[in-house]
Every structure is written in structure tokens, then in C-alpha cells.
């Protein structure tokens, strides 16, 4: 695999995305752009709000058309409106879990913190799915998140090495380290490894060697992190196949939407 495009800085991209995905109201409340709310069977059943806008451009992204790359128009929501929508879906389906997905939730920091505050005194568990870059760049972000006892943070690591990260995201490879730093910041802030914070790793493009090296690095942060990895593989939805081809990416292992494994090598 090789990449010819110049690398970008995800922190700089964050600011450009915020111009479209965020609106600050006169009262200081932060609205976030969404493109849908839905129920689903991930995690055994969860209510999901799909946000618009991401600070990475992954070549295997399932939401690239609507949210993460192109950024659809969507609609702006206040935190209390998001809370009501997620609770309504969860209660209808008897889910105990809620989350934001589609784009990168942490781009809208004040929005997500207010939403967590609303869920704090409920029986729901909030799963924060994030690439971790903003948490890795800001120790205080992890400390603020640690205040919420019903929060689980899933840090989705893009590949098993700097090189894989760059190939998959087109971003400056140094930002691979920010994802690992996010895990360290969250553990240092008091989130229990393996239970309240854990890594997910995209392995469709990794070798056994790079994966073992990553496990060793995770163990250096905390031993439980290397034992509680959510292993991710590409799902070959037609629009994902389109993106993979446009980026020249060939996963070693992938799955059909029906759950059938496919060897691509």
C-alpha cells in the first residue's frame, strides 16, 4: 500500500469541520449537526444519533457519503433535543445503551459534555465512540469526561502502526500517537481500563507483527488495554467498496454485510 497525497493535520481539519457542523447559540449553548437518529443491534441493542462531521478521512468509512467525508446538510440539534430523541428510541426498544456515531462526536465538546450531564442521572449507559485525537491532544478533555459515571469510552484506533494509520486516513502519521495518548489520558483521569475505556482497532489492513507491536504498546499504558481490544474489520457495503477502490485500499480480511468473512489476498 502507498499514499501519494500530502498528509493533513486532523486538528486543523477539526476547525474547518466545526464551521459547518457546530453552531453556538447566543446563550452559549452548542448545537451539533445530525443526519439521523435510529435504533440498532450493535452492542446488543443501542439508540444512536449519527452526527455530521469528522476530523479524519478513513478509506474504509461506512458513513463517508452522508456524514464523515462529504458532510450532508443534516439538521442542528440542541443537547436536550438529542437527549429526548435517544431516550425515546431506547425506551421504545427497551435498550439500556445510547451513543453518538457516524462522525466524530468529540468535535463538539460542550455539546457532548452537556449531553452527558443530561444522561448522568438516568439508568442509561452512554458509549462515546471516538478516534481519540482531540482527547489525546487535551488532557483536560479526559478529566472532564471522567466526571460522568455512566460513560464508556471506545477509542477506535485506525490501524496498528503509524504507517497503517497514514495509509488508511491520509493524515500525518504522528497523529496515530494521539490515539494512544487518548487512552493514557483517560486511564490517568480515572476511567477503569477494559470496563470504562477500551481500544477498538481496525485490523483489516494490519499484519500480525504490527498488531503484536500495538498490543505491547497498549500493555505499557495498562495491561488490561491489551487484553480488551475490540477487533474491527471492514464490512463490504457497496458504498464502502466504492471508497476502498477509489483510495487503492485492499483489505487482507473483510466481511460481507451478511457476516461472511472474505479473504482479499
RAUR-V919821 format. One line per field, one symbol per residue. ss: DSSP state (~ for helix, > for strand, _ for the rest). A space follows every 50 residues. Layout:
ss = ???
This chain:
ss = _______>_~~~~~~~~~~~~>>>_____>>>>>>>>>>>_~~~_>>>>> >____________~~~~~______>>>_~~~~~~~~~~~~~~~___>>>> >___~~~_~~~~~~~~~~~_____>>>>>>__~~~~~_~~~~~~~_____ >>>>>>>____~~~~~~~~_>___~~~~~~~~~~~~~~____>___>>>> >>_____~~~~~~~~~~~~~~_~~~~~__>>>_>>__~~~~~~~~~~___ __>>>_____>>>__
